[in-house]
Amino acid sequence: MLNKVYFVKTIDRVAAELGETVDRIFDLASDMETEDGVIWVYGPSDDSVIAFTPFGIENLQELIEMDRDHAR
């Protein structure tokens, strides 16, 4: 099976697009696995950033909705 992911978005961009804070997105994503559409991207000086595939963003949106429903 070929991997059809052709882009990912960083946590900063996803947070901005979803109108959420990076901290909230990070907290919600902390239990997500690679198969859920989340990956870590490492830079040259051991910097790392969490990123999401389109599928990961969909899963994240579901987690946001579930979290909102739970808070009510």
PALUM-290522 format. One line per field, with one value per atom (N, C-alpha, C): residue number from 1; atom name; x, y, z; residue in three letters. Coordinates in steps of 0.05 Angstrom, whole numbers, plus 5000, padded with zeros to 4 digits. Layout:
N
num (NUM, ...)
atome (CA, ...)
X (X, ...)
Y (Y, ...)
Z (Z, ...)
residu (ALA, ...)
! end
This chain:
72
num (1, 1, 1, 2, 2, 2, 3, 3, 3, 4, 4, 4, 5, 5, 5, 6, 6, 6, 7, 7, 7, 8, 8, 8, 9, 9, 9, 10, 10, 10, 11, 11, 11, 12, 12, 12, 13, 13, 13, 14, 14, 14, 15, 15, 15, 16, 16, 16, 17, 17, 17, 18, 18, 18, 19, 19, 19, 20, 20, 20, 21, 21, 21, 22, 22, 22, 23, 23, 23, 24, 24, 24, 25, 25, 25, 26, 26, 26, 27, 27, 27, 28, 28, 28, 29, 29, 29, 30, 30, 30, 31, 31, 31, 32, 32, 32, 33, 33, 33, 34, 34, 34, 35, 35, 35, 36, 36, 36, 37, 37, 37, 38, 38, 38, 39, 39, 39, 40, 40, 40, 41, 41, 41, 42, 42, 42, 43, 43, 43, 44, 44, 44, 45, 45, 45, 46, 46, 46, 47, 47, 47, 48, 48, 48, 49, 49, 49, 50, 50, 50, 51, 51, 51, 52, 52, 52, 53, 53, 53, 54, 54, 54, 55, 55, 55, 56, 56, 56, 57, 57, 57, 58, 58, 58, 59, 59, 59, 60, 60, 60, 61, 61, 61, 62, 62, 62, 63, 63, 63, 64, 64, 64, 65, 65, 65, 66, 66, 66, 67, 67, 67, 68, 68, 68, 69, 69, 69, 70, 70, 70, 71, 71, 71, 72, 72, 72)
atome (N, CA, C, N, CA, C, N, CA, C, N, CA, C, N, CA, C, N, CA, C, N, CA, C, N, CA, C, N, CA, C, N, CA, C, N, CA, C, N, CA, C, N, CA, C, N, CA, C, N, CA, C, N, CA, C, N, CA, C, N, CA, C, N, CA, C, N, CA, C, N, CA, C, N, CA, C, N, CA, C, N, CA, C, N, CA, C, N, CA, C, N, CA, C, N, CA, C, N, CA, C, N, CA, C, N, CA, C, N, CA, C, N, CA, C, N, CA, C, N, CA, C, N, CA, C, N, CA, C, N, CA, C, N, CA, C, N, CA, C, N, CA, C, N, CA, C, N, CA, C, N, CA, C, N, CA, C, N, CA, C, N, CA, C, N, CA, C, N, CA, C, N, CA, C, N, CA, C, N, CA, C, N, CA, C, N, CA, C, N, CA, C, N, CA, C, N, CA, C, N, CA, C, N, CA, C, N, CA, C, N, CA, C, N, CA, C, N, CA, C, N, CA, C, N, CA, C, N, CA, C, N, CA, C, N, CA, C, N, CA, C, N, CA, C, N, CA, C, N, CA, C)
X (5017, 5000, 5018, 5012, 5027, 5017, 5035, 5027, 5019, 4994, 4984, 4984, 4998, 5000, 5020, 5011, 5028, 5034, 5022, 5029, 5021, 5034, 5026, 5025, 5011, 5010, 5020, 5036, 5047, 5024, 5030, 5011, 5003, 5022, 5016, 4996, 4999, 4981, 4953, 4953, 4927, 4912, 4926, 4913, 4901, 4916, 4906, 4881, 4883, 4860, 4835, 4839, 4816, 4808, 4822, 4815, 4820, 4840, 4847, 4875, 4882, 4909, 4927, 4952, 4972, 4972, 4971, 4971, 4947, 4923, 4900, 4903, 4912, 4915, 4936, 4958, 4978, 4967, 4951, 4939, 4921, 4905, 4886, 4901, 4923, 4938, 4957, 4961, 4981, 4975, 4950, 4942, 4939, 4943, 4940, 4965, 4961, 4982, 4988, 5009, 5016, 4993, 4980, 4958, 4934, 4933, 4912, 4919, 4942, 4949, 4966, 4982, 4999, 5028, 5047, 5075, 5092, 5116, 5136, 5155, 5162, 5181, 5206, 5229, 5254, 5271, 5282, 5300, 5329, 5347, 5375, 5387, 5376, 5388, 5370, 5359, 5341, 5316, 5309, 5284, 5263, 5239, 5218, 5192, 5174, 5147, 5127, 5104, 5083, 5069, 5061, 5047, 5025, 5006, 4982, 4978, 4970, 4961, 4932, 4921, 4892, 4874, 4880, 4866, 4869, 4893, 4898, 4882, 4879, 4864, 4834, 4824, 4797, 4793, 4812, 4811, 4813, 4830, 4833, 4807, 4793, 4768, 4747, 4747, 4729, 4736, 4762, 4770, 4762, 4764, 4756, 4726, 4710, 4681, 4674, 4687, 4682, 4689, 4712, 4721, 4701, 4691, 4671, 4645, 4636, 4612, 4615, 4639, 4645, 4645, 4654, 4656, 4628, 4609, 4582, 4567)
Y (4977, 5000, 5025, 5043, 5068, 5089, 5103, 5126, 5149, 5158, 5179, 5206, 5209, 5235, 5252, 5275, 5292, 5318, 5323, 5346, 5342, 5357, 5358, 5387, 5393, 5420, 5420, 5440, 5442, 5448, 5442, 5448, 5477, 5495, 5524, 5531, 5520, 5526, 5514, 5489, 5476, 5491, 5499, 5514, 5540, 5555, 5580, 5575, 5554, 5548, 5539, 5525, 5516, 5535, 5558, 5577, 5567, 5551, 5539, 5548, 5544, 5549, 5525, 5531, 5509, 5490, 5501, 5484, 5465, 5475, 5458, 5436, 5443, 5424, 5403, 5412, 5393, 5374, 5384, 5367, 5346, 5355, 5336, 5315, 5324, 5306, 5288, 5292, 5276, 5247, 5239, 5211, 5200, 5216, 5207, 5191, 5172, 5155, 5162, 5152, 5156, 5149, 5126, 5118, 5136, 5154, 5174, 5199, 5200, 5223, 5244, 5237, 5256, 5246, 5264, 5256, 5278, 5270, 5289, 5295, 5320, 5328, 5339, 5328, 5336, 5353, 5375, 5393, 5386, 5402, 5396, 5398, 5414, 5417, 5404, 5381, 5367, 5382, 5403, 5416, 5396, 5397, 5380, 5396, 5388, 5400, 5378, 5380, 5360, 5371, 5352, 5359, 5339, 5347, 5331, 5328, 5304, 5298, 5308, 5309, 5316, 5298, 5272, 5253, 5260, 5268, 5276, 5300, 5319, 5343, 5336, 5317, 5308, 5295, 5278, 5265, 5285, 5305, 5326, 5342, 5348, 5362, 5346, 5320, 5303, 5304, 5304, 5305, 5332, 5353, 5380, 5380, 5369, 5368, 5351, 5328, 5310, 5324, 5339, 5353, 5376, 5389, 5411, 5398, 5376, 5363, 5354, 5344, 5334, 5357, 5380, 5404, 5416, 5409, 5421, 5407)
Z (5000, 5000, 5000, 4982, 4980, 5000, 5012, 5029, 5011, 5014, 4997, 5010, 5032, 5045, 5029, 5020, 5004, 5018, 5042, 5058, 5087, 5104, 5132, 5140, 5161, 5172, 5200, 5207, 5234, 5254, 5279, 5300, 5302, 5297, 5297, 5276, 5252, 5230, 5236, 5245, 5251, 5273, 5294, 5315, 5305, 5288, 5277, 5259, 5243, 5225, 5240, 5263, 5278, 5300, 5303, 5323, 5352, 5355, 5381, 5389, 5414, 5422, 5416, 5413, 5408, 5432, 5456, 5480, 5480, 5473, 5473, 5452, 5428, 5407, 5416, 5428, 5437, 5458, 5477, 5497, 5484, 5465, 5452, 5435, 5423, 5405, 5419, 5445, 5459, 5460, 5457, 5457, 5429, 5408, 5381, 5373, 5355, 5345, 5316, 5305, 5277, 5259, 5265, 5247, 5249, 5269, 5272, 5256, 5243, 5226, 5239, 5260, 5273, 5270, 5265, 5263, 5277, 5284, 5294, 5272, 5267, 5247, 5262, 5256, 5269, 5251, 5262, 5247, 5252, 5241, 5242, 5271, 5288, 5315, 5336, 5330, 5348, 5355, 5340, 5343, 5333, 5344, 5334, 5336, 5318, 5318, 5310, 5323, 5316, 5291, 5274, 5249, 5244, 5228, 5223, 5193, 5186, 5159, 5156, 5132, 5130, 5147, 5148, 5164, 5194, 5202, 5229, 5238, 5219, 5225, 5229, 5213, 5216, 5244, 5251, 5278, 5300, 5296, 5316, 5319, 5297, 5299, 5314, 5311, 5326, 5356, 5362, 5390, 5403, 5387, 5397, 5403, 5385, 5389, 5413, 5416, 5439, 5465, 5465, 5488, 5496, 5476, 5480, 5492, 5480, 5490, 5519, 5525, 5552, 5572, 5563, 5581, 5588, 5572, 5576, 5598)
residu (MET, MET, MET, LEU, LEU, LEU, ASN, ASN, ASN, LYS, LYS, LYS, VAL, VAL, VAL, TYR, TYR, TYR, PHE, PHE, PHE, VAL, VAL, VAL, LYS, LYS, LYS, THR, THR, THR, ILE, ILE, ILE, ASP, ASP, ASP, ARG, ARG, ARG, VAL, VAL, VAL, ALA, ALA, ALA, ALA, ALA, ALA, GLU, GLU, GLU, LEU, LEU, LEU, GLY, GLY, GLY, GLU, GLU, GLU, THR, THR, THR, VAL, VAL, VAL, ASP, ASP, ASP, ARG, ARG, ARG, ILE, ILE, ILE, PHE, PHE, PHE, ASP, ASP, ASP, LEU, LEU, LEU, ALA, ALA, ALA, SER, SER, SER, ASP, ASP, ASP, MET, MET, MET, GLU, GLU, GLU, THR, THR, THR, GLU, GLU, GLU, ASP, ASP, ASP, GLY, GLY, GLY, VAL, VAL, VAL, ILE, ILE, ILE, TRP, TRP, TRP, VAL, VAL, VAL, TYR, TYR, TYR, GLY, GLY, GLY, PRO, PRO, PRO, SER, SER, SER, ASP, ASP, ASP, ASP, ASP, ASP, SER, SER, SER, VAL, VAL, VAL, ILE, ILE, ILE, ALA, ALA, ALA, PHE, PHE, PHE, THR, THR, THR, PRO, PRO, PRO, PHE, PHE, PHE, GLY, GLY, GLY, ILE, ILE, ILE, GLU, GLU, GLU, ASN, ASN, ASN, LEU, LEU, LEU, GLN, GLN, GLN, GLU, GLU, GLU, LEU, LEU, LEU, ILE, ILE, ILE, GLU, GLU, GLU, MET, MET, MET, ASP, ASP, ASP, ARG, ARG, ARG, ASP, ASP, ASP, HIS, HIS, HIS, ALA, ALA, ALA, ARG, ARG, ARG)
! end
